[in-house]
Amino acid sequence: MSGFGVFPFTMTLLRNPLAGLCGVAAFSGNALAAPGAESLVTVMLTEQFSVAGTVEKDSNGRPLYPTVPAYENEWSRYDSRGNLIEDNYESQERVATYKLSNREFLGFLVNAGVIPSIYGWSLKAVYNESSAIPTYYVTKPGEAPVYVGDYFNLATFGEATTVSATSTGRYNSAGDLISTVARDESTTKTDVLLTFSTQPFAGEEGTTMSLAGMWRHTLSLRPVRAGATIENRYLNGPGSIYAISGTIDDTVSDGSGGYFDYQSIVEGSWLFGTGWPVHDLWDLYPEAEPFEP
C-alpha cells in the first residue's frame, strides 16, 4: 500500500446543518470526540468486454480440437488440379458480461497486497460530521480496520438538495429553556466521478476504474446514546451512486518485462447502507477524522 497516493480527494460538497438547530439539538452538554458514522458498501456493477466469437479452424473450415478461441479464420478449397474454387473468411466477436461485486473489489485489494485474502473482509464507507464525502476502510472481525481511502477518489460537481427542518424550544415563566425538539432531514443528489485504482503509477500493473454517476445521499438528525447520555447527531441514511457508466483499464504483466492492457465498460450501482454512529473516529478510523487546518 505504500507509495500509492496519486488520487487525493476532491471535496466540493460540505454538510450544511442548519445553524439554528445546532444550538438546540443536544439533549446533553457532553460533546463526543470526533464523532462520525460508518456504513457498509455494496457493489453491484456489470462489466462488459469483447471476446473471440469463434474457434480456430483447419484448412477445410472444420473446428480444431481441443478448441481454441479465435476472432477470425481463413480457409480455401481447390479442385483436383489445384485450382481455387472457394475462398472463405470469417470474423466473429461477441460481448462477454461479468458481474463485479464486493468480492471482486476485495480481490483487487488482495492483488495490491493490502489484505491477505477476501474472506471475512467488508468494505465500509466512513463519514465525519463535517463532510459529506466518505473515506473507505476494509474491516474484519478481530482485525484492525485497514484504511483504503488512497485507492478511492470521489469528485463532486452539481447538486440539488431537499431539506425539511424544524425546531421548537419551550421556556418557563422565568425565561429559562426547559425543553427542545429538533428535526432536520435532507436528501441530496450530486453528480459525481468515482475513481478506484490499484496502480501506483500510470502504465504499471494494476486496475483503474473510472465511474460517472448520480449520487443520492441522505442525512438526518437522530438521538444517539453515548454512555449515560443522549445526543442528537447527524447520521447518514441509505444512499447510492446510480446510473453508473464508466471504464476499467487493466494492466497485466506479460511475464517478459512488458504489459498487456485490457479495457472494458461498466454499468450498475454502488450502494451505501444506513449509517450507524462512531463515537470517536480516532479509535477506529483516524484517517477519517475532520480536517484541522
C-alpha positions in Angstrom: 0.0 0.0 0.0 3.0 2.3 0.5 3.7 4.6 -2.4 0.1 4.8 -3.5 -1.3 8.3 -3.2 -1.9 9.6 -6.7 -5.6 10.3 -6.1 -6.1 13.0 -3.4 -9.7 13.7 -2.5 -11.6 16.5 -4.3 -14.2 17.8 -1.9 -16.6 20.4 -3.1 -19.7 19.3 -1.2 -19.9 20.0 2.6 -22.6 19.2 5.1 -24.7 22.2 5.9 -26.7 21.5 9.1 -28.9 24.5 9.9 -27.2 26.8 12.3 -30.4 27.5 14.2 -30.8 23.8 15.0 -27.3 23.2 16.3 -27.9 25.2 19.4 -31.0 23.1 20.4 -30.0 19.7 19.0 -28.2 18.3 22.0 -30.1 16.6 24.9 -26.7 16.5 26.8 -23.9 19.0 27.0 -21.2 16.4 26.7 -19.7 16.7 23.1 -18.4 13.5 21.5 -14.8 13.4 20.4 -14.6 13.4 16.6 -18.0 11.7 16.1 -18.9 10.1 12.8 -20.8 7.3 11.1 -20.0 4.1 9.2 -21.9 2.1 6.7 -21.5 -1.0 4.6 -20.9 -0.6 0.9 -22.5 -3.0 -1.6 -21.1 -3.0 -5.2 -23.5 -4.0 -7.9 -21.7 -3.5 -11.2 -21.7 -5.3 -14.6 -18.6 -5.3 -16.7 -18.7 -5.9 -20.4 -15.8 -6.6 -22.8 -15.2 -8.1 -26.3 -14.0 -11.7 -26.7 -13.4 -14.0 -29.6 -16.7 -15.3 -31.1 -15.4 -18.4 -32.9 -12.7 -21.1 -32.7 -9.7 -21.9 -34.8 -10.5 -24.0 -37.8 -8.5 -26.2 -40.2 -7.9 -25.7 -43.9 -11.3 -27.3 -44.6 -13.2 -24.9 -42.2 -13.7 -27.6 -39.5 -13.0 -26.7 -35.8 -9.7 -27.9 -34.4 -9.8 -29.8 -31.1 -9.2 -29.0 -28.4 -10.9 -25.8 -29.4 -9.0 -22.5 -29.2 -10.9 -19.2 -29.2 -10.4 -17.1 -32.4 -11.5 -13.8 -33.7 -11.1 -14.8 -37.4 -10.4 -17.7 -39.7 -9.5 -18.1 -43.4 -9.6 -21.3 -45.5 -9.8 -22.3 -49.1 -10.9 -25.2 -51.3 -9.2 -26.4 -54.5 -10.1 -28.9 -57.2 -8.1 -31.9 -58.2 -5.9 -29.8 -60.5 -5.1 -27.3 -57.7 -7.4 -24.6 -59.0 -9.0 -22.3 -56.3 -12.7 -23.0 -56.2 -13.7 -21.4 -52.9 -12.2 -18.8 -50.6 -13.6 -18.3 -47.1 -13.1 -15.7 -44.5 -15.0 -15.2 -41.2 -14.7 -12.7 -38.3 -16.7 -13.1 -35.2 -16.6 -11.2 -31.9 -19.1 -11.1 -29.0 -19.6 -9.2 -25.8 -19.0 -11.1 -22.5 -20.7 -9.9 -19.3 -19.1 -10.3 -15.9 -20.6 -9.3 -12.5 -18.5 -7.1 -10.3 -19.4 -7.3 -6.6 -17.7 -6.7 -3.3 -15.8 -10.0 -3.8 -14.1 -8.7 -6.9 -13.2 -5.3 -5.3 -11.7 -7.1 -2.4 -9.8 -9.2 -4.9 -8.3 -6.1 -6.4 -7.0 -5.2 -2.9 -5.6 -8.7 -2.4 -3.7 -8.3 -5.7 -2.4 -5.0 -4.5 -1.1 -6.6 -1.2 -3.5 -4.7 1.0 -5.2 -7.7 2.6 -4.1 -11.4 2.5 -7.5 -12.7 1.3 -11.1 -11.7 0.7 -12.6 -14.0 3.3 -14.3 -12.2 6.2 -13.5 -8.7 5.0 -16.1 -6.0 4.3 -15.9 -2.7 2.5 -17.1 0.3 4.6 -17.7 4.0 4.0 -16.8 6.2 7.0 -18.0 9.7 7.4 -17.0 12.5 9.8 -19.7 15.1 10.8 -18.2 18.0 8.8 -18.1 16.4 5.4 -20.4 14.5 3.1 -17.5 12.8 1.4 -16.8 9.4 2.9 -13.5 7.7 3.2 -13.1 3.9 2.8 -11.9 1.1 5.0 -12.0 -2.7 4.9 -12.8 -4.4 8.1 -12.8 -7.9 9.5 -14.0 -9.1 13.0 -10.9 -9.5 15.2 -8.7 -7.4 12.9 -7.8 -3.7 12.9 -9.6 -1.8 10.2 -7.4 -1.2 7.1 -7.5 2.2 5.5 -8.0 2.1 1.7 -9.0 5.7 1.1 -5.9 6.3 -1.0 -7.4 3.9 -3.6 -10.6 5.9 -4.0 -11.3 9.4 -5.2 -14.9 10.9 -5.2 -15.1 14.2 -7.1 -18.4 16.0 -6.8 -19.9 18.5 -9.2 -23.5 20.0 -9.4 -26.1 19.2 -6.7 -29.7 19.6 -5.8 -30.9 19.3 -2.2 -34.2 18.9 -0.4 -34.3 19.9 3.3 -37.0 19.6 5.9 -36.0 21.1 9.3 -37.9 22.4 12.3 -37.0 23.2 15.9 -39.1 24.1 19.0 -37.8 25.5 22.3 -40.1 25.7 25.4 -39.4 28.2 28.2 -40.7 28.6 31.7 -42.2 31.8 33.2 -38.7 32.9 34.2 -37.5 32.7 30.6 -35.4 29.6 31.1 -35.2 27.0 28.3 -36.8 23.8 29.7 -37.1 21.6 26.6 -36.1 21.4 22.9 -37.3 19.3 20.0 -35.4 19.4 16.7 -35.9 17.7 13.3 -33.5 18.0 10.4 -33.5 15.8 7.3 -32.0 16.3 3.9 -31.7 14.4 0.6 -29.1 15.5 -1.9 -28.4 14.4 -5.5 -24.9 15.1 -6.7 -23.2 14.5 -10.0 -20.0 12.5 -9.2 -17.0 10.8 -10.7 -15.7 7.9 -8.6 -12.2 6.6 -9.3 -10.8 3.4 -7.9 -7.2 2.5 -8.7 -4.6 0.0 -7.6 -2.0 1.3 -10.0 0.9 3.2 -8.2 1.7 4.9 -11.4 0.2 5.1 -14.9 1.3 2.2 -17.1 2.2 -0.1 -14.2 0.5 -3.3 -13.3 -2.9 -2.8 -11.6 -6.5 -1.8 -12.2 -8.0 1.7 -12.7 -11.8 2.1 -12.7 -13.4 5.4 -13.6 -17.2 5.6 -12.9 -19.6 8.5 -13.6 -23.0 8.6 -12.0 -25.6 10.3 -9.8 -25.0 10.1 -6.0 -28.2 10.2 -3.8 -27.3 10.6 -0.1 -29.4 11.4 2.9 -28.7 13.0 6.3 -30.9 13.0 9.4 -30.7 14.4 12.9 -31.0 11.4 15.2 -30.8 10.7 19.0 -27.6 8.7 19.8 -26.7 7.2 23.1 -23.2 7.8 24.2 -22.6 6.2 27.6 -25.2 7.5 30.1 -26.1 10.5 27.9 -28.1 11.0 24.6 -27.0 13.5 22.0 -28.6 14.4 18.6 -26.3 13.5 15.8 -26.3 13.9 12.0 -26.3 10.3 10.6 -26.3 9.1 7.1 -29.2 7.2 5.8 -29.1 4.7 2.9 -27.8 6.1 -0.3 -26.4 5.0 -3.7 -24.4 6.0 -6.7 -26.8 5.0 -9.5 -26.9 5.3 -13.3 -23.2 4.4 -13.3 -21.3 4.2 -16.5 -17.6 4.1 -17.0 -14.5 2.1 -17.9 -12.0 -0.3 -16.4 -8.4 -0.4 -17.5 -6.4 -3.4 -16.5 -2.6 -3.6 -16.9 -1.2 -7.1 -16.5 2.4 -8.2 -16.7 3.2 -10.4 -19.8 6.0 -12.2 -17.9 8.7 -10.7 -20.1 9.1 -7.2 -18.7 6.1 -5.8 -20.7 2.5 -5.4 -20.1 -0.9 -6.3 -21.6 -3.6 -3.7 -21.5 -7.3 -4.6 -21.4 -10.3 -2.2 -21.4 -13.9 -2.9 -20.6 -17.1 -0.8 -19.9 -19.0 -0.8 -16.7 -22.6 -0.1 -15.7 -24.6 -0.5 -12.5 -24.8 1.0 -9.0 -22.9 1.4 -5.7 -25.0 1.2 -2.6 -24.4 2.7 0.9 -26.1 1.1 3.9 -27.7 3.1 6.7 -25.0 4.7 8.8 -24.6 3.8 12.4 -22.7 6.1 14.9 -19.0 6.0 15.7 -18.3 7.8 18.9 -14.6 8.6 18.3 -13.2 8.2 14.8 -9.6 8.3 16.2 -10.1 5.0 17.9 -11.0 3.0 14.8 -10.8 5.3 11.7 -8.2 8.0 12.3 -7.8 8.9 8.6 -11.5 9.9 8.5 -11.2 12.5 11.3 -12.3 16.0 10.4 -9.5 18.1 8.8 -8.0 20.6 11.2 -6.1 23.4 9.3 
